[in-house]
Amino acid sequence: MNAPLKIAMPAEAAAAPKAYRLLIDGKHVDARDGRTIARNSPGHGFTVSHYAQAGAAEVEAAVQAAHKAFETGRWPRMKAAERAAILLKAADLIEGRLEEIARLDTLESGKPIAQARGEIGGAVDIWRYAASLARTLHGESYANLGDAMLGVVLREPIGVVSIITPWNFPFLIVSQKLPFALAAGCTAVVKPSEMTSASTFVLGDILMQAGLPPGVVNILAGFGADVGAPMVSHPLVEMVSFTGSTRVGKMTMASAAQSLKKVSMELGGKNGQVVFPDADLEAAADAAVFGGFFNAGECCNAGSRLIVHEAIADDFLSAVKALTARVTVGDPLDDQTKVGAMISSDHLKKVAGYVSAAEGDGSQVYSGGKQLASNVGQYLDPTIIRDVTEEMAIAREEVFGPVLSVLTFESIEKALHIANDTPYGLAAGVWSASIDTCMSVARGVRSGTVWVNTFMEGYPELPFGDYKQSGLGRELGKRAVEDYTEEKTIQFHRGQRTGWWVG
């Protein structure tokens, strides 16, 4: 039996929790009723942060501030170069505070510190990319409508955007949304998860320091029913950008439909990595472990299903199991840790419940499957489940934990059937030395992203999004700013009017 994990207590445990106030109209304010939210570190067990807890009154104030900043403020009317300069300044400031932000995300989410540093570094790159798109956003002109007519299509910022982000990538996901909305000239109200709000409040300070006008970005901590729901339904909000579960996404979409708001959603995933016998099996095994256990599996694009050709299944899974045994699980603040703490004890119980149910359905827990003993925090041993069949919940539902379900196939047609046999369509991977095989899978799988002989890489230049119940729209990519705009057609007539209706 493994010895209990010994988690060292960080210096922050001996200090008072950091306090964060709401950001509304360029000012830090407390909640009107004085309520706060305490966030305990899932990896270390002590209270990390206190946030002012917003409610309906704070949502109203924040939306009104964003609306005023959009209707009469400078931001939508600035030259694109001026907006880009502020976004670039923000990127520099984020980079300068990278270690601070990474540590906050680690303490609040339980993710490994080395991973958090990579995420904040990636966010810096996204802010710089969004700044470049601010200067390339453009419309169209049509001089092919006859001598008397010129058509112009403008792109204008859509207005106030409500941005709602999850707990698993607190700083990275807000950075996949907010800079593009700002680049387009929009204003925003942002609600981070009530479990991981600190780094978003730091971002608010950075944006003010970079020169963002008051009211352009407002940040509220709070719960979905009290803050998220009125942010979605408010009549002055023109667009909602939401990342979270498919269940909540459906509720959000139904609410937004009442006023026909534009909606962009990145939701759940049940992503498969398909491995063929001719693949680089050593690389594929490492990617299977990475895809299944990165961020403790609390990742919408996790490779949570391993779809392996039956001819190599036993040997390949033996290699995956051996690599899994080498994955370091433990203190999120240790640079060597690969898998940190689960976000909450309730979530750990939910994930463990899926493992137990899979055993009850006839699957084999091939590796892991148990909560690890530790002096503080909550940790789950990375888990591999064999003998999974397509109808099982473990094969179809998003577990959102370090659990890798293994299915086998004997033909490319069967592999594609398995890969597509879920309600989700976020991502997939294929491993083969044959370009024909890779292309067949990449073209046949119903997913927004397909990785070929790699897994879970991302770049600001490439769009990321969803098929089926994994969401609507795309983030990142060269058209990311366009998502936060409306098109307006203007038609110019030259000379005397022709074609009189009443002669």
N, C-alpha and C positions, 0 to 999 in steps of 0.2 A: 504493500500500500504506500502511495506517495506521501511524503511528509507534508504537513500543512504549509501553505504559502506564508512567508514572513514579509509583510508589507511594512516598509519603513514610513513613519509619519513625517510629512514635509513640514517645513518651517511655518507654512500658512496655518497649520493646525493649532499653533500656539497663539496666533494673532486673532483679533476680532474679525468676523466675516466682512468682506468688502460690501459696501452699500452702493446700490445703483438707483438713480432716480430716472423717471420718465423724461424723454426728450420731446417737447411740444413747442412748436413755433420758436425754435432756437434757444429755449430755456429748459433747464433741469428743474423738474417739479415733482413733488410727492403726490401720491394719490389723495384725492379729496377726503376720503374716509380714513386715511392713514394706514390702510392695510398694506402688508408686505408678503412676499413669498420667500421662504428660506429654501436654499438648494444645498443638499448634502452631497458630498463627493461619493460617487458609487464605488470608487476604488479605495478610498481611505476612511470613509465613515464620518467625517466631521463636516460642520456647516461651512461651506465655501463662501456663499454669497447671500445677500438679501436684496430683493428687487422691490421697488414700489409696485403694488398690484393695481393695474388699471381696471376700470370698469366702463360702463356706458358713457358716463360723463367725460372721461378722458378720451374715449374714442371720438365722441362728438367734437371735442376741442381739437384733437389732432387732425381729423378730416377737414374741419373748417380752416385750420391753419394751412393745410396742404392745398385746399381749394383756393384760398386767398392768394397763396404764393403762385399758383398756376394762373389765376385769372388776371392778377394785377402786378405780379412780381417780375423780377428781372430774368429769372432762370429760363423760362421758355423763349424769351426774346433775345437772349445773348447770342452772339456769334458762336458757331459751333467750335471755333478755335478757343474761345474763352471757356466754354464748358469742358472741352478736352483738357485744357491746362489745369483746371481744378481736379479733374479725375486723375491726371498724372501726378499732381501734388499729393492726392490722397494715397495713391499707390506707393509713393516714396515714404510717406508717413507710416503706412502699414508695414512696409519692409523694415523701417526703423524700430518698430515695436513688435517684430515677429515673435521673439522669444516670449514676451509678455502675453501676447494673444494666444500662442500655442499652449502655454501653461494654463491659462484660463480654460481653454477648451478641454484640455486633458483632465483637469481637476473636476470639471462639471460633467463631462461625458464619460470618463473612464477610458478614453482612447489612449494608445501609447504616445508618448511625447515625441518620439522620432517621426511618427506618422503625422501628428498634428503640425509639426514644423513644415513637413512637406505640403500639407494642405494650405497653410498660410502662404507659403511661397508660391503655390499654384494660384491662390487668390490674387496675389500681387500681379501676376502675369495677366489674369483676366481683367483686372481694372485697367491695365495699360492697353490691352486689346480693345476694350470698350471705348477708351479714349480715342483710339484710332478710328473706330467706326463712327464716332460723333462727327468727324470731319468728312466722312465719305457718304453719309446719308444724303440722298438726293431723290428728286422726282424724275418726271419724264416730260418730253415735249413731242407733239405730233404736228408736223408741218405737211402731212400727206392727206389732209382733209379737204383739199381744194384751195384755190387762191384766196378765198374770202374768209377762211377759218384757220385758227391756230388753237390746238388743244394743249393744255398744260395739266399735268397731274402732280399735285403737291403731296408731300408727306409731312403731316403735322403731329405733334405729340398728342397722345390720346387723352391725357388729363391726369387725374389723381389715380394712382395705382395702390391697391392694397396688396402687400407682400407678406405672405405667411410661410415661415420656414420651420423645419423639423429639428430634432435634437441630435441627430446622428452626425451631421457635418455642419456645426453651427455657423462657422465663419465662411466656409467654402460655398455653401448653397446660397446664402444671402449675396455672395459675390458673383453668383451665376445669374442673378436677377437684377439687383439694384443698380449696378453701374450702367447697364444697358438701358434701363428706364431713364436714368439721369442723362445719359448721352442723347436720348431722343428729345429731352426737354420736359419730361414728366416730373411730377412731384409724387411723394409716396408717404404712406403710413406703413410701418414695418412692425410685425409681431413675430419675434423669435419664440421658440419653444419656452414654456415656463420652466423647463429643466436646464436650459443652456442659454441664458439670455446675456451673460456678462460680456462676451466678446462683441456682440452686436451693439451694446451700449458703448463700448470702446470705439467701435467704428463710427458711431454718431459723433463722438468727440473729435475723431480724426477728420471727419467731413467738415465740421465747423472750423477746425484749425486750417483746413485746406482752402477755406473761403466760400463754402456753400452758403447761400443766403438762408436766413431763418425761414422755417416752415417748409422748406423743400423736402426735407426728410424728417419724419417724426417717428419715434420708436417707443413702443408700448410693451411692457411685460404683462402677462395675464393668461387666463385660461380661455379655451376655445369658445365656450358658451357666453362668457362675459365680454370678450374682446374680439376674437376671431369672427364670430357670427355677425355682430353689428358692423365690423369692417367690410364684410362681404355684402351685406344688405343695404348699406348706406346709399341713399340716392345720389350723393355727390361723387361717389367712387365710380370710375368708368371702366376699370379693369381689375381683375383679381389674378395674382400669380401665386400659386399654392404648390408646395411640396409636402407630401405626407402619405398617409395610407389611402388605399382605394376607397375604403368605407367612408372616411371623412371627405375624400374628394367628391364622392357622389352627393353627399349632403351639401357641400360647398357649391357644386354646380347647380343643384336644384334651387338653392337660395339665390344665386346670381342670375338664374334664368328669370326670376320674377321681374327684374328690371333690364333684362337682356344685356347684361354686362359681358364684355369680352373676358374669356377665361383661358388661362394657361395653367396646365397641371402636369406635374411629374409625380407619379404615384408608385404603386408597388411593382414588384417583379418576381418572377420565378425562372431565373435564367439558367440555361443549360450550356455546358461545355461538351461538345461532341468529339470523341477521340477515336481515330481510325488506327488500324494496325501499322500503317506506314508512317505514322507521325514520329517526330522527335519525342520519344516517350519520356525521356528524362526532363525535358523542358515542359512537356504537358503535365507531368506529375507535379512539378513545382507550381505551375499555374493553377492546377486543381486545388492545391492546398491554399494558395494565395486567394483564389476566387472564393473559396468556401469560408475562410476564416479571417480575412482582412476586416478590420474594424469590428472584430468579434461577430462577423456575419450580419451586423446591424447596418445593412447597406442595400439599397433598392436594386443595384445592379450586381449584387453578389452572384457568383457562380454556384448557386445552391443545389443545382442538379448536375451530376456527373453522368454523362451518357456515353458508355464505353462499349466498343465492339466486343462481342462475347468471346472472340478468339483470343483476346489479350486480357480479359477482365481480371482473372485471378492474379496474374503477375503484375499487372498495372496497379491494381488495388493494394497489393502487398507493398509496392514502392510508395504509393500515396500514404499508406499507414505508417511506413517507416519515416517519411518526411514529417508527417503530423506529430510523431513522437518527439521530433526535434524542435517543434515550435515552442518558443518561450512564452508561457502564460504567467502574468504576474503584475507587479507594481507598474502602473501606467507611467510613472515618472522615471523609470529605469530605461536608459537608452537602448538596452538590449531586448526589451519586451516587444513581442510581436502581437500578442492578444492581451488586451487589458480587461477591465471590469465590464460587466453588463450594466446597462443604464439604470436599472432599478431591480429590486428584489421581485416585484410583481412581474416584470418582464422576464426575468430568469425563470420564474415558475411557469410562465406561459410557454417558453421555449422547451423547458424540461417536459412539460405536458405533451408536446408534440412527439418528443422522443419516446415517451411511455406509450402513447397511442400507436406509434409505428410498431413497437414491439408487440403490442396487443393484436395488431393486424397481420403479424407474421414476419415482419422484417427482423433482421439481425443487427444489433448494435455492434459493429465491427471494431470500433475504437471510441474511447471516451464515453460521453453520455451522462456524466455525473457532475454535480456541483463540487468544486474544489474547496477543501477546508482551508480557511485563512483566518488570520487574527483580526482582520478588518476587511470590509468590502465584499462584493459578490462576483464570483468567477465561475465560469463553466468550462469544463474540459472540451476542447474541440472534438466534434463527434462525426463519425462516418457511419452511415446506415446502409447496409446491403439488403438485397432481396426485396427491393422496393418495386411495386407495380404501379401502373399509371393512375389507377383509380384511388390510391391512398391519399389521404390528406397531406402527408409529408411530401408527396410528389406534386401536389397541385396548389397548395396554399403557401403564402409567404410566411415562413417561420421567423425570419429576422433575427437569427442567432447563428452561432458557429456550428451549424449542422449541415453536413454534406450528404445528400441522398443519391444513391447509385442505382442507375437503371442500365440495362444492356440492350443491344440491338444486333441484328445479323445482316441488315441491308441498309443502304442509304435511305430508302423509302421509309423504313421503320424508324430510323434515326430522326428524320424530319417529322414524322407523325408524333413521336414522343416530344420532340422539341416544341412543337406547336400545340400540344394537347394540354394547354392551361389557359385560364382567362387572361393571362398577361402577355405582353409583347414588348418588353423593355430592351433586353440585350441577349446575346448568345455568343458562343465561341465555337470555332471548329479547328481541329488539329489534324493535318494530313500533309504529306509531301506532294500530293497530287493537286495541281491547280484546278483540274476538272472537278475533283471532289470538293475542294474548298469553295469553288464558285457555285456548285450545285447546292451546297448547304447554305451559303450566304444568300443566294437568290431565293431559296425555298423557305427559309425560316421567316416567320412573321414577327420581326423585331426591329426596333428603331436603330440599333447598333449591332453590328456583327464584327467580332474580333477574329482575325485569321492568324493562327500560329502565334498568338499573344492573347492577353486578357486584361481587361479593366485599365487600359491606358486612356488618357484623355488630353485633349488640346483645345485651347480657346477657339481655334479656327474651325473645329469640326462640330456640327450640330449634334445635340444629344436630346433624345426624346423617345416617343412611345408609339406602339401599336396597341390596339384593343384596350383592355382596362388598365393599362399602365399609364394612361394619361392623354393629354391633348397638347399639341404644339411642340415646339422645339426650343431649347435653350442653347446658348453659345452659337458659334458660326457667324458667317458674314451678314446674315439677315437677322441676327438677334435684336438689333436696335429697331428694325422694322416692326417687330412684334408689338412694340409700344407706341405705334403710330396709327393714325387713320389716313386714308387716301382721300384727297379732295380733287375733283375735276373742275377745271376752269376752262371755258370756251370763249375765245375772242373772235368777234366778227369784224372784218375790215370792210370799210366802204358802206354804200347804201344797202339797206335790207332788201333781200330778194325773196321770192316765194311768199308773197303776202297771203295771209290766211283769209282776210276780208279784203277783197279787191276794191 
